[in-house]
Amino acid sequence: MSSTISFSGIASGIDFSSLVDGLIQAERQRRITPLDNIKSPWEEKVSAMQEINSKLLSLYTVTKSMDTEAEFQVRTATSSDDNVLTASATSQAQVGSHTMVVNQLARVEKEVHTNGESSEDAVVNSSGSTQTFQYNYAGGSTISVDVPDGTTLEELKNLINNDPNNPGVTASILYDGSAYHLVLTGNDMGSSNTIVVDPDSTATLTGYTNGKFTESQTASNAQVRVDGYPPDPDWIERTTNEINDVITGVTLYLKDTGTVSLTISTDRDAIKEKVNDFIDAFNEVR
């Protein structure tokens, strides 16, 4: 037996939908408002704890940066002529001064093709067949680069640079105002990293054999002397201008030849800054 639900007053224009929504909203407010009143203070407490945690973390970080004796042994290195030499020092460096003589900088090898071409698009192989450009680097094996007929100067440069057997030589083009020259530059400093074009005299690329290149910069080692050591005619030699194994705790950055006084001292300003950072972080936590 079925039954029907009826509402009296429907015909009277009562908005039952709005009435039901209102009752639901009132019940929701009755239940949720007390929870909101509880939630708000806890959110404030969480925010405060997060702020305290952040300050404690900052204090911890500052404290860790000054928890050993070495971290208070901050050193600074001062050169009498930054154009010749600059330096940096760690806590391992001993306070004192040194007389530094820079006799020679470490350099890479540069070989320049002397004849030159009229343009970068000038054809360097018009023989009608593939020729070979040969060189070696750092005393290694001979590198042979195939140069097809019709290859231009720009293309020869790219063939050398893109060769998978390239041992560490970069080709470029130099324009001196009247001609374009192929330049070969070693990627490594040091006297052993030389470039020799056509070492076996078997290359057949016309005009690009050994006698057609000149050494515009010689591969060389850096040469220094510290406090008169070693005595003439010897030098301390390295294959780089950034030297970190001559004076304990000191890295030398060679810029030019010359004689300078290098002073290693305690960096009192850096120590003061550490202490002030600790005081500031501690006061933030208080």
CORQUISUL-V741234 format. One record per pair of residues at least 24 apart in sequence whose C-alpha atoms are under 8 Angstrom apart, sorted by the first residue. I is the first residue (numbers start at 1). J is the second residue. D is the distance in whole Angstrom. If there is no record, write none. Layout:
I/J/D + I/J/D
This chain:
52/285/7 + 55/281/7 + 55/284/7 + 55/285/6 + 56/285/6 + 58/281/6 + 59/278/7 + 59/281/5 + 59/282/6 + 59/285/8 + 62/274/8 + 62/277/7 + 62/278/6 + 62/281/7 + 63/278/7 + 65/274/8 + 66/274/7 + 72/271/6 + 73/266/7 + 73/267/8 + 74/266/6 + 74/267/5 + 74/268/8 + 74/270/7 + 74/271/7 + 75/264/7 + 75/265/6 + 75/266/5 + 75/267/5 + 76/264/6 + 76/265/5 + 76/266/6 + 76/267/5 + 77/250/8 + 77/262/7 + 77/263/6 + 77/264/5 + 77/265/7 + 78/262/6 + 78/263/5 + 78/264/7 + 79/260/7 + 79/261/6 + 79/262/5 + 79/263/6 + 80/260/6 + 80/261/5 + 80/262/6 + 81/260/6 + 81/261/8 + 82/255/8 + 83/255/6 + 83/256/7 + 84/254/6 + 84/255/5 + 84/256/4 + 84/257/6 + 84/258/6 + 84/259/8 + 84/260/7 + 85/252/7 + 85/253/6 + 85/254/5 + 85/255/5 + 85/256/7 + 85/260/7 + 86/252/6 + 86/253/5 + 86/254/7 + 86/255/8 + 87/250/7 + 87/251/5 + 87/252/5 + 87/253/6 + 88/250/6 + 88/251/5 + 88/252/7 + 89/249/6 + 89/250/4 + 89/251/6 + 89/264/7 + 90/249/5 + 90/250/7 + 91/249/7 + 92/248/7 + 92/249/5 + 93/247/8 + 93/248/6 + 93/249/4 + 93/250/6 + 93/264/7 + 94/248/8 + 94/249/8 + 94/264/7 + 95/263/8 + 95/264/5 + 95/265/5 + 95/266/7 + 96/263/6 + 96/264/5 + 96/265/7 + 97/261/7 + 97/262/5 + 97/263/4 + 97/264/6 + 98/226/7 + 98/227/6 + 98/261/6 + 98/262/5 + 98/263/6 + 99/226/6 + 99/227/5 + 99/228/8 + 99/259/7 + 99/260/6 + 99/261/5 + 99/262/6 + 100/224/7 + 100/225/6 + 100/226/5 + 100/227/6 + 100/259/6 + 100/260/5 + 100/261/6 + 100/262/7 + 101/224/5 + 101/225/5 + 101/226/7 + 101/257/8 + 101/258/6 + 101/259/4 + 101/260/7 + 102/222/8 + 102/223/6 + 102/224/5 + 102/225/7 + 102/254/7 + 102/256/7 + 102/257/5 + 102/258/5 + 102/259/6 + 103/222/8 + 103/223/5 + 103/224/6 + 103/225/8 + 103/257/5 + 103/258/7 + 104/220/8 + 104/221/7 + 104/222/5 + 104/223/5 + 104/224/7 + 104/256/8 + 104/257/6 + 105/220/7 + 105/221/6 + 105/222/4 + 105/223/7 + 105/240/8 + 105/241/6 + 105/254/7 + 105/255/8 + 105/256/7 + 105/257/7 + 106/189/6 + 106/190/6 + 106/191/8 + 106/219/7 + 106/220/5 + 106/221/4 + 106/222/4 + 106/223/8 + 106/238/7 + 106/239/6 + 106/240/5 + 106/241/6 + 107/188/8 + 107/189/5 + 107/190/6 + 107/191/8 + 107/217/8 + 107/218/7 + 107/219/5 + 107/220/5 + 107/221/7 + 107/222/8 + 107/240/8 + 108/185/7 + 108/186/6 + 108/187/7 + 108/188/6 + 108/189/4 + 108/190/7 + 108/193/7 + 108/217/7 + 108/218/7 + 108/219/5 + 108/220/7 + 109/185/6 + 109/186/5 + 109/189/8 + 109/193/7 + 109/194/6 + 109/195/7 + 109/215/8 + 109/216/8 + 109/217/5 + 109/218/5 + 109/219/4 + 109/220/8 + 110/183/7 + 110/184/6 + 110/185/5 + 110/186/7 + 110/195/8 + 110/215/6 + 110/216/6 + 110/217/5 + 110/218/7 + 110/219/8 + 111/183/6 + 111/184/5 + 111/185/7 + 111/195/7 + 111/213/6 + 111/214/6 + 111/215/5 + 111/216/6 + 111/217/7 + 112/181/7 + 112/182/6 + 112/183/5 + 112/184/6 + 112/213/5 + 112/214/5 + 112/215/6 + 112/216/6 + 113/181/5 + 113/182/5 + 113/183/6 + 113/208/7 + 113/212/6 + 113/213/4 + 113/214/7 + 114/181/7 + 114/212/6 + 114/213/6 + 114/214/6 + 115/181/7 + 115/207/8 + 115/212/7 + 116/179/5 + 116/180/5 + 116/181/4 + 116/182/7 + 117/153/8 + 117/179/5 + 117/180/5 + 117/181/6 + 118/178/8 + 118/179/5 + 118/180/6 + 119/153/8 + 119/179/7 + 119/180/6 + 120/152/7 + 120/153/5 + 120/154/5 + 120/173/8 + 120/180/6 + 121/152/5 + 121/153/6 + 121/154/6 + 122/152/5 + 122/153/6 + 123/150/6 + 123/151/6 + 123/152/4 + 123/153/6 + 124/150/7 + 124/151/6 + 124/152/5 + 124/153/6 + 124/156/8 + 124/205/8 + 124/206/8 + 125/149/5 + 125/150/5 + 125/151/6 + 125/152/7 + 125/205/7 + 125/206/7 + 126/150/5 + 126/151/8 + 131/203/8 + 131/204/6 + 131/205/5 + 132/203/5 + 132/204/6 + 132/205/6 + 133/198/7 + 133/203/6 + 133/204/7 + 133/205/6 + 133/208/7 + 133/209/8 + 134/197/6 + 134/198/5 + 134/199/7 + 134/202/8 + 134/203/6 + 135/195/7 + 135/196/5 + 135/197/4 + 135/198/5 + 135/199/6 + 136/195/6 + 136/196/5 + 136/197/7 + 136/198/8 + 136/199/7 + 137/167/7 + 137/168/7 + 137/169/7 + 137/186/8 + 137/193/6 + 137/194/6 + 137/195/5 + 137/196/7 + 138/192/6 + 138/193/4 + 138/194/5 + 138/195/7 + 139/192/7 + 139/193/7 + 139/194/7 + 142/199/7 + 147/205/8 + 153/182/7 + 157/182/7 + 189/219/6 + 189/220/7 + 189/221/7 + 189/239/6 + 189/240/6 + 190/219/6 + 190/220/5 + 190/221/5 + 190/222/8 + 190/238/7 + 190/239/4 + 190/240/7 + 191/218/8 + 191/219/5 + 191/220/4 + 191/221/5 + 191/239/7 + 192/219/7 + 192/220/8 + 193/219/6 + 194/218/8 + 194/219/6
